[in-house]
Amino acid sequence: MKRYALYFVPPRGPLAETAARWLGRDAETGATGAHPHPALAVLSVNARRYGFHATLKAPFRLAEGQTEDDLVAAVEVFAAGARPFSIAGLRVASLDGFLALVPDGEPEALNAFAAQVVTRFERFRAPLTEAERAGRNPDRLNPRQRALLDRHGYPFVLDQFRFHMTLTDRLTPDQCAELRPLAERLFAPVLPRPFPIGQIAIFGEGRDGLFHQLHRMRLG
């Protein structure tokens, strides 16, 4: 694998299956299929590449001396000691022009969990190259986000973190107006309330440029 990432993914079931149909790809099984709207073939290219997930620790190259087996063992230990929890629910929203599932209610528990993941596994992350840092568009970030980029390799962590499960690439207002009602109709029946957070997954970026689910561990 070229890079690894730590994600939240839902268990196998209606939500995971609905998301795989929406994106046209299942990151766990590799299965592909038709989208529920033809426009999604071109409006979810990047979302499809990464697979349905919420980022906890953004994609990173392994640090020198670290292996995939080392990472898996460390995540297993972390997951075993982490307590599962729930949030009020998820809802479809437009987030900076992207359709995504976002928390409905207070996200403090989610934010604390994500912060643990970011800091606990920092030792596995190789430092950013100049090209990787430039790819994060540091000139568009505020000073706090630039500091987080340099410290943790990603600007949207800790106090800048926003939990979200991406459904599309960036949309125009007209595209959003067309796709959002469809997303709300398809996802509303498969979003449990309360919504459980009970798993963490390791994804890897293959030579095909796609992210694949490699391992999934239950919390606790």
N, C-alpha and C positions, 0 to 999 in steps of 0.2 A: 504494500500500500504506500502511496505517496504521502498521504497525510491521514491523520486520525481526528476524530471529534467525539465529544461526549454530549449526548442528546437525551431529552425525554421523548419517549414514544409511547403511545397507548398500547395496551395488550391486544392480542388478536381478538377481533370482534367487529361489531358494526361500525365503530368509528374508524378503525384502521382500514376496513374494507371500503368504506365510503371515500376516505381520503385517497386510497390507491386508485379507485375508479376516477375520482376527480382529476388527479395528476396524470393518470394514464400509466402509472408505474408503481410497483410495490418494491421498496428498497430491501425488504427482507427476503422475498422469494425470487425477485428479479422478473416477475411476470409483468407484462405490459398489456394494455387494452385500450378500448375506445373511451374518449372523454364524454361526459354528459352534455357538453356544448362544444361544437367544432372549433370555436375561437380559442379554447384552452390549449389546443395543440401548439399554438405560437405564443400564447400569453402566460404560459406556465413553464417555459423551458428551464429556467434556473431553479424554480421550485421543484420541478421533476428531477433535475440532476441531483439535488441534495436529498431528496426523499422527504416524506412527511415526518416532521419532527419539530421540537422546540430546542433551540440551541442552549446548552448549559456552558460548555467550553468550546469555543469556535475552532474550526480546523487548524491543525498545527502539525509541523514536522516533528518527529521524535528527536529529542535531545541526544547528543552523542553519548553512547554507552547504554541507552535505553532500548528495549525491544518491545515488540507487541505483547509477548508473554508477560513482561514486567508490568505493562500497562493493565493488561487483563487481570493479573493477580491483585494489583493495587485497587482497581475498581471493585473487584469482588469483596475485598476487605471493607472498603468504604460502604458499599451497598449493604453488607451484612450488619453494619453498625448504624445505618441511617434509618430513622423511623418514618414509615409511610404516613402521609397526611392527605388532607383533602382541601380543596378550595370550593367556593360557592358554585362555580360553574364556568363555562366558556361560552363565548358568543362570537359571531362573525362581525368583523369591523374592518374599516379601511384604515390602515396604518401607514402613513407616509406614502399613500398611493397604492399600497399593496393590500389585497384582501388577505385576512389572516384570522385565526381563532385567537382571541385574547381573553384574559381573565375577566370574569364578571364578579365584581366585588373587590375586596382588599387583597393585594398580592404579597403581603409581608412574608408569609411563610415560603412562597415561591422564591422571592428575592433572596431570602436567607439561605435557602437550599442551593440556589445557583451560585451564590457567593462562596459557599463551602466548596463546591465543585471547582470553581475557577482557581481558588487558592490552593486547594489540596493537591491538585495535579499539575501545578506550575512547573514542577521539576522535570516533567516529561516533555515540556515544550522547548524546542530549539528556538534560539533567538531569531527574530525576523531578519530577513535580508533587506537590503535597501529597496529592492524591487517589490518585495511583499509589503513593506511599509508604505511605499508609494501607491500600491494598489488599494490601500485603505483611504486614499484621498485625505491626508492629514490636514491640508489647507482648508478643508470644509468642516473640520471638527472644531469644537470649542476647546479651550485650554485644558479643561478637565479630561475630555475625551482623548486628547493627544497624550496626556500623561498616562492614562490607562492603556492606550495603544503601546506606548513604549515600555510600560511595566508588565502588561499581561498579554500583549500581542493582539489585542482586540479592544476597540474603544467603548463598546456597549456592554460593560460589565459593572458589577458592584452597584454603586448608586445610579449608574446610567443604564442599568439593565431593564429591559421590558420583555417579559415572557410573551412569546407569540409563536403560533404554528402557521407558517406561510402557506397560502393557497394559490397565489398568482405572482407573476412578476409585476413591475410597476404598470399601472393602468391609467389611461386617460379618464376624465370624468365620465364620458359617455360609456366607455368600456366597463367602468365600475358600476354605473347605473344598470347596465344590462346583466352583469354577472352576479352582483351582490344578492339580488332576490333569489336567484337559483341556488347560491351557496347557502343562504339562510333556510331555504326550503329543504335542501338535502341534508344539512348537518344538524338542524334543530332536533330531529327525532333521535339522533344517535349520541347526543351530548348529555351524559348523566348529570344529575344535580343531587348531591354535591359531586364534584369531579375529583376522582382519586389521583394522587400522584404517588405511584408505588413502584416505578421502574426507572432504571437508567440504562442507556444503551451505548455501546461503542460502535461508531461508524468508521469506515475507511474509504478513502478515495482511491479507486482502482486506476489502472493504466488506461481504462476506457474513459476516464474523466468523470465517472459517476460515483456517487457515494452509496455504499452498500452497508446494510446492517450486519455486523460481524458477531456481536455478542449482546445479550440482554440479561440484566440481573434484576431480581426483585429486591426492593428495599426491605430491610429487616430480616 
